[in-house]
Amino acid sequence: MSSREPTPLPLSVTLSVAPISDAAHLAFVRAQRSVNFAQTPAWGRVKTEWRSESLGWFGGGRLVGAGLVLHRPVPGLSRFTLAYLPWGPDIAWSGEVGAWLDPLAAYLRAGGAFAIRLCPPVRTHMWGAAQVKDGVADPGARRLTELSDGQVDPVGAGVSRRLRADGWLPQNPEDGFGAGQPQFTYEVPLAGRSEDDVLKAMNQQWRRNIKKAAKAGVEVTVGGASGLAAFHELYLHTAARDGFTPRPLAYFETMFAELSAEDPGRIALYLARHEGVLVAATVLVRVGGHSWYVYGASSTARREVRGSHACQWAMIRDSLAAGCDVYDMRGITPTLDAVDPQVGLVRFKVGTGGRAVRYVGEWDLPLRTLVYRAFALYMRHGR
């Protein structure tokens, strides 16, 4: 059982689902080793385009699970909503899954949901850095899932079987990236390790780049919302260069305001400057024993001073100092194909010496079949 999940209950306990206050939800989050930041009450206030509610699972007269639900209406049918739980809910996934999800479905259907989409925070497979590196070098390997020596998590495998048997539909695209959460991520384990341990596990290029940034005089400062304008300018530059659609400055301002209000140590901005010029910037989020690298930006000029590596190392060191178990670099694609443009991201993250992780992924449970079909058609062709 993952140390991140609530304790399983005896089978004799009947669970019920009901709304809970933000305060009760936050107290539950703080009682866990960690939950995903997308399952904190504050995240519902960040996602302003959705209506949010916190739900609790009650068993034996006490709160034993919690989840943040984001509701999005169907275009033209506003009385029906898609009920989305990103990286949640926070329940005992190693227990009897149906006992937890059946009362959730009943509650949400009664409230007008036409479908539930959830993303269990449960791993199914892990591959070490050496395995991934060898896979990229092997011309016969194309995907992580083709590697025979990955570590299988029986809990994750059981959750996938149970969801499928109960009528849930997998929503995971071939490349691991969809409209929602990535199924494949890359993370650096920190529990029981020192800075030297982590640094020694990195490949030679990463260690060299960290030293190069220090030798070049790159300075990393850590702060909050006051640096967001500078970050966003560099972020827009990065988006134009790398071809992705950027978020507006207001989104980041809301994120920092809401997450910081919930917990002053929840979110931080890292700014790397060389001779006073901003060359890289990153955003770190932490909940309990888990930290996430959530956004990054870098200048095309002065790339040789390795500001991005300086930011990464600063975030890793601060995560260690905070007692985190994991530094999460978030999404990758499962590609190992040397000619795939996405393999560069895999190579970059593998250099940390961490591990690639496959999660159960996103699953849908249709509650109103006709509305769900109409929504699926809209998502494919109408949006």
C-alpha positions as CSV (number, residue, x, y, z in Angstrom):
1,M,0.0,0.0,0.0
2,S,1.2,3.5,-0.8
3,S,2.1,5.6,2.2
4,R,0.2,8.4,0.4
5,E,-3.3,6.9,0.8
6,P,-5.7,6.6,3.7
7,T,-5.9,3.4,5.6
8,P,-8.2,0.7,4.2
9,L,-11.4,0.0,6.2
10,P,-12.9,-3.3,7.2
11,L,-15.3,-4.7,4.5
12,S,-18.1,-4.5,7.1
13,V,-18.0,-0.7,7.1
14,T,-20.5,0.9,4.7
15,L,-19.3,4.2,3.2
16,S,-21.3,7.3,2.3
17,V,-20.4,10.4,0.4
18,A,-21.4,14.0,1.3
19,P,-20.1,17.5,0.8
20,I,-17.5,18.8,3.3
21,S,-16.2,22.3,4.1
22,D,-12.9,23.6,2.7
23,A,-11.6,23.6,6.3
24,A,-12.5,19.9,6.8
25,H,-11.0,19.0,3.5
26,L,-7.8,20.8,4.2
27,A,-7.5,19.2,7.6
28,F,-7.8,15.8,6.0
29,V,-5.1,16.7,3.4
30,R,-2.8,17.8,6.2
31,A,-3.3,14.5,8.0
32,Q,-2.0,12.5,5.0
33,R,1.6,12.1,4.1
34,S,0.7,13.9,0.8
35,V,-2.0,14.3,-1.7
36,N,-1.8,15.8,-5.2
37,F,-2.0,19.6,-5.3
38,A,-4.9,19.2,-7.7
39,Q,-6.9,17.6,-4.9
40,T,-6.5,20.5,-2.4
41,P,-9.4,22.9,-1.8
42,A,-7.4,25.8,-3.2
43,W,-7.1,24.2,-6.6
44,G,-10.8,24.5,-7.0
45,R,-10.4,28.2,-6.7
46,V,-7.6,28.3,-9.2
47,K,-9.7,26.5,-11.9
48,T,-12.2,29.3,-12.2
49,E,-13.8,27.9,-15.4
50,W,-15.1,25.0,-13.3
51,R,-17.5,24.8,-10.4
52,S,-15.8,23.0,-7.5
53,E,-16.9,21.1,-4.4
54,S,-15.1,19.1,-1.8
55,L,-16.6,15.7,-1.0
56,G,-15.9,13.4,2.0
57,W,-16.2,9.7,2.5
58,F,-17.7,8.7,5.8
59,G,-17.4,5.3,7.5
60,G,-17.9,4.3,11.1
61,G,-18.9,7.9,11.9
62,R,-15.6,9.5,10.7
63,L,-14.1,11.2,7.7
64,V,-12.0,8.5,5.9
65,G,-11.5,9.9,2.4
66,A,-11.8,13.2,0.5
67,G,-11.8,14.5,-3.0
68,L,-12.0,17.7,-5.0
69,V,-14.6,17.6,-7.8
70,L,-14.5,20.0,-10.6
71,H,-17.8,20.4,-12.5
72,R,-18.0,21.5,-16.1
73,P,-21.5,21.8,-17.8
74,V,-22.3,20.4,-21.2
75,P,-22.6,23.1,-23.9
76,G,-26.3,23.6,-24.5
77,L,-27.2,21.4,-21.5
78,S,-26.1,23.4,-18.5
79,R,-28.0,21.3,-16.0
80,F,-25.7,18.3,-16.7
81,T,-22.0,18.4,-15.7
82,L,-18.9,16.3,-16.2
83,A,-17.6,15.6,-12.7
84,Y,-13.8,15.6,-12.8
85,L,-11.4,14.5,-10.0
86,P,-7.9,15.3,-11.2
87,W,-5.4,13.0,-9.5
88,G,-8.0,11.8,-7.1
89,P,-9.9,11.1,-5.0
90,D,-7.8,10.5,-1.9
91,I,-9.1,7.1,-0.8
92,A,-7.7,3.7,0.0
93,W,-7.1,2.4,-3.5
94,S,-5.6,-0.8,-2.2
95,G,-9.0,-1.6,-0.7
96,E,-12.3,-2.6,-2.4
97,V,-12.6,0.1,-5.1
98,G,-16.3,-0.3,-5.7
99,A,-17.1,0.3,-2.1
100,W,-15.6,3.8,-2.4
101,L,-16.7,4.7,-6.0
102,D,-20.3,3.4,-5.9
103,P,-21.5,6.0,-3.3
104,L,-19.5,8.7,-5.2
105,A,-21.4,7.8,-8.4
106,A,-24.8,7.8,-6.7
107,Y,-24.1,11.2,-5.1
108,L,-22.9,12.8,-8.3
109,R,-25.6,11.4,-10.5
110,A,-28.2,12.7,-8.1
111,G,-26.6,16.1,-8.4
112,G,-26.8,16.2,-12.2
113,A,-23.5,14.7,-13.4
114,F,-23.7,12.9,-16.7
115,A,-20.3,11.3,-16.2
116,I,-17.4,11.0,-13.7
117,R,-13.8,11.3,-14.8
118,L,-11.1,10.5,-12.3
119,C,-7.4,9.9,-12.3
120,P,-6.4,7.6,-9.5
121,P,-3.0,8.6,-7.9
122,V,-1.9,5.0,-8.2
123,R,1.2,3.7,-10.1
124,T,1.1,0.6,-12.2
125,H,4.8,0.4,-13.4
126,M,8.2,2.0,-12.7
127,W,11.5,2.0,-14.7
128,G,14.8,3.2,-13.4
129,A,17.0,5.7,-15.2
130,A,19.4,3.1,-16.4
131,Q,16.6,1.0,-17.9
132,V,15.1,4.0,-19.7
133,K,18.6,5.1,-21.0
134,D,19.2,1.6,-22.3
135,G,15.8,1.6,-23.9
136,V,16.5,4.9,-25.8
137,A,19.8,3.5,-27.0
138,D,18.2,0.3,-28.2
139,P,17.0,0.7,-31.8
140,G,14.5,-2.2,-31.2
141,A,12.7,-0.4,-28.4
142,R,10.0,2.1,-29.2
143,R,8.0,2.6,-25.9
144,L,8.5,2.3,-22.2
145,T,5.9,-0.4,-22.1
146,E,8.0,-2.6,-24.3
147,L,10.8,-2.8,-21.6
148,S,10.5,-6.2,-19.9
149,D,12.4,-5.3,-16.7
150,G,10.0,-2.6,-15.3
151,Q,8.7,-2.9,-11.7
152,V,5.0,-3.7,-11.6
153,D,2.8,-2.3,-8.8
154,P,0.1,-4.9,-8.0
155,V,-2.2,-2.2,-6.4
156,G,-2.2,-0.3,-9.7
157,A,-2.9,-3.4,-11.8
158,G,-5.7,-4.3,-9.5
159,V,-7.3,-0.9,-9.7
160,S,-7.2,-1.0,-13.5
161,R,-8.9,-4.4,-13.5
162,R,-11.6,-3.3,-11.1
163,L,-12.4,-0.1,-12.9
164,R,-12.8,-1.9,-16.2
165,A,-15.0,-4.6,-14.6
166,D,-17.2,-2.0,-13.1
167,G,-17.9,-0.2,-16.4
168,W,-15.3,2.5,-16.3
169,L,-13.8,3.5,-19.7
170,P,-10.0,4.3,-20.0
171,Q,-9.3,7.7,-21.5
172,N,-5.5,7.3,-22.1
173,P,-4.1,8.3,-25.5
174,E,-1.3,6.4,-27.1
175,D,1.4,9.0,-26.3
176,G,0.3,9.4,-22.7
177,F,-0.8,13.0,-23.1
178,G,-4.4,14.0,-23.5
179,A,-6.7,16.9,-22.5
180,G,-6.2,16.0,-18.8
181,Q,-3.4,14.5,-16.7
182,P,-0.4,12.7,-18.2
183,Q,-0.3,8.9,-17.6
184,F,3.5,8.8,-17.6
185,T,5.6,11.0,-15.4
186,Y,9.2,11.2,-14.2
187,E,10.2,11.6,-10.6
188,V,13.3,11.7,-8.4
189,P,13.0,9.7,-5.1
190,L,14.3,11.7,-2.1
191,A,13.4,9.7,1.0
192,G,16.4,8.7,2.9
193,R,18.8,10.4,0.5
194,S,21.3,13.3,0.9
195,E,22.2,16.0,-1.6
196,D,25.3,14.1,-2.4
197,D,23.3,10.9,-3.0
198,V,21.0,12.7,-5.4
199,L,23.8,14.5,-7.2
200,K,25.9,11.3,-7.6
201,A,22.9,9.5,-9.1
202,M,22.7,12.1,-11.9
203,N,24.4,11.5,-15.2
204,Q,27.7,13.3,-15.9
205,Q,26.0,15.9,-18.2
206,W,23.6,17.0,-15.4
207,R,26.4,17.3,-12.9
208,R,28.5,19.2,-15.3
209,N,25.7,21.6,-16.1
210,I,25.0,22.3,-12.5
211,K,28.7,23.1,-11.9
212,K,28.8,25.2,-15.1
213,A,25.9,27.3,-13.9
214,A,27.6,27.9,-10.5
215,K,30.9,28.7,-12.1
216,A,29.3,31.2,-14.5
217,G,27.8,33.0,-11.6
218,V,24.1,32.1,-12.1
219,E,22.1,33.2,-9.0
220,V,18.8,31.6,-8.1
221,T,16.4,33.5,-6.0
222,V,13.2,32.1,-4.4
223,G,10.1,34.2,-4.0
224,G,6.4,34.5,-4.6
225,A,4.0,36.5,-6.7
226,S,6.2,39.6,-6.9
227,G,8.3,38.0,-9.5
228,L,5.5,36.7,-11.7
229,A,5.6,39.5,-14.3
230,A,9.2,38.7,-15.0
231,F,8.5,35.0,-15.1
232,H,5.6,35.4,-17.4
233,E,7.5,37.5,-19.9
234,L,10.1,34.7,-20.2
235,Y,7.3,32.1,-20.2
236,L,5.8,33.8,-23.3
237,H,9.2,33.7,-25.0
238,T,9.5,30.0,-24.2
239,A,6.0,29.3,-25.6
240,A,6.7,31.1,-28.8
241,R,10.0,29.2,-29.2
242,D,8.6,25.8,-28.3
243,G,5.2,26.0,-29.9
244,F,2.8,25.7,-27.0
245,T,-0.2,27.8,-26.0
246,P,0.7,29.9,-22.9
247,R,-1.5,30.7,-20.0
248,P,-2.3,34.3,-19.2
249,L,-0.5,36.1,-16.3
250,A,-3.8,36.3,-14.4
251,Y,-3.9,32.5,-14.1
252,F,-0.5,32.4,-12.4
253,E,-1.5,35.3,-10.1
254,T,-4.6,33.4,-9.1
255,M,-2.6,30.2,-8.5
256,F,-0.1,32.0,-6.3
257,A,-2.7,33.8,-4.4
258,E,-4.9,30.8,-3.7
259,L,-2.2,28.2,-3.0
260,S,-0.3,30.6,-0.7
261,A,-3.4,31.5,1.2
262,E,-4.1,27.8,1.9
263,D,-0.5,27.2,3.0
264,P,2.4,29.7,2.9
265,G,4.8,27.0,1.8
266,R,2.7,25.6,-0.9
267,I,4.1,27.4,-4.0
268,A,7.3,29.1,-4.8
269,L,8.9,30.9,-7.8
270,Y,12.6,30.3,-8.7
271,L,14.3,32.9,-10.8
272,A,17.8,32.3,-12.2
273,R,19.8,35.4,-13.3
274,H,23.1,35.7,-15.0
275,E,24.8,39.1,-14.7
276,G,21.4,40.5,-13.7
277,V,19.6,39.0,-16.8
278,L,16.8,36.5,-16.2
279,V,17.7,33.3,-18.0
280,A,15.4,30.7,-16.5
281,A,12.4,30.5,-14.1
282,T,10.4,27.7,-12.6
283,V,7.4,27.1,-10.3
284,L,7.5,24.6,-7.5
285,V,4.4,23.3,-5.6
286,R,4.6,21.2,-2.5
287,V,2.0,19.3,-0.5
288,G,3.4,17.4,2.5
289,G,6.0,14.9,1.3
290,H,5.6,15.5,-2.4
291,S,6.9,18.4,-4.5
292,W,6.2,19.1,-8.2
293,Y,8.0,21.1,-10.9
294,V,4.9,22.5,-12.5
295,Y,6.0,25.3,-14.9
296,G,9.3,26.3,-16.5
297,A,10.7,29.0,-18.8
298,S,14.1,29.7,-20.2
299,S,15.8,32.2,-22.4
300,T,17.1,31.2,-25.8
301,A,20.1,33.6,-25.2
302,R,22.7,32.6,-22.7
303,R,21.7,28.9,-22.7
304,E,25.3,28.0,-22.2
305,V,25.2,29.2,-18.5
306,R,22.6,26.5,-17.8
307,G,20.0,28.5,-15.8
308,S,17.4,25.8,-16.1
309,H,19.7,23.3,-14.4
310,A,20.4,25.8,-11.7
311,C,16.7,26.2,-11.0
312,Q,16.1,22.4,-11.0
313,W,19.0,21.8,-8.6
314,A,17.7,24.6,-6.3
315,M,14.2,23.0,-6.3
316,I,15.6,19.5,-5.6
317,R,17.7,20.8,-2.7
318,D,14.8,22.7,-1.2
319,S,12.5,19.6,-1.5
320,L,15.1,17.6,0.3
321,A,15.4,20.3,3.0
322,A,11.6,20.2,3.4
323,G,11.6,16.5,4.0
324,C,10.0,15.5,0.8
325,D,9.9,11.8,-0.3
326,V,9.6,12.7,-4.0
327,Y,10.5,15.4,-6.5
328,D,8.1,15.1,-9.3
329,M,9.1,16.4,-12.8
330,R,5.6,15.5,-14.1
331,G,4.7,14.4,-17.6
332,I,6.7,12.6,-20.2
333,T,5.6,10.6,-23.2
334,P,6.4,6.8,-23.2
335,T,8.5,7.1,-26.3
336,L,12.0,5.6,-26.6
337,D,12.3,6.3,-30.3
338,A,15.5,8.3,-30.9
339,V,13.8,10.1,-33.9
340,D,10.7,11.1,-31.9
341,P,10.9,14.9,-31.1
342,Q,9.5,14.0,-27.6
343,V,12.4,11.8,-26.7
344,G,14.5,14.9,-25.9
345,L,12.2,15.6,-22.8
346,V,12.7,12.0,-21.7
347,R,16.5,12.3,-22.1
348,F,16.5,15.6,-20.1
349,K,14.6,14.1,-17.2
350,V,16.4,10.8,-17.2
351,G,19.6,12.7,-16.5
352,T,18.4,13.3,-13.0
353,G,18.9,9.6,-12.2
354,G,15.3,9.2,-11.1
355,R,12.6,6.9,-12.5
356,A,9.8,6.9,-15.1
357,V,6.4,6.1,-13.7
358,R,3.2,4.9,-15.3
359,Y,-0.1,5.6,-13.5
360,V,-3.5,4.1,-13.9
361,G,-4.5,7.1,-16.0
362,E,-7.8,8.8,-16.5
363,W,-11.1,6.8,-16.6
364,D,-14.7,7.8,-17.3
365,L,-17.9,6.4,-15.8
366,P,-21.0,7.4,-18.0
367,L,-23.9,8.1,-15.7
368,R,-26.3,9.4,-18.5
369,T,-25.3,7.5,-21.6
370,L,-26.9,9.8,-24.2
371,V,-25.5,12.9,-22.8
372,Y,-22.1,11.3,-22.4
373,R,-22.1,10.3,-26.1
374,A,-23.1,13.8,-27.1
375,F,-20.3,15.2,-25.0
376,A,-17.8,12.8,-26.5
377,L,-18.8,13.8,-29.9
378,Y,-18.5,17.5,-29.0
379,M,-15.0,16.9,-27.6
380,R,-13.9,15.1,-30.8
381,H,-15.4,17.5,-33.4
382,G,-17.2,20.5,-31.9
383,R,-14.9,22.3,-29.6
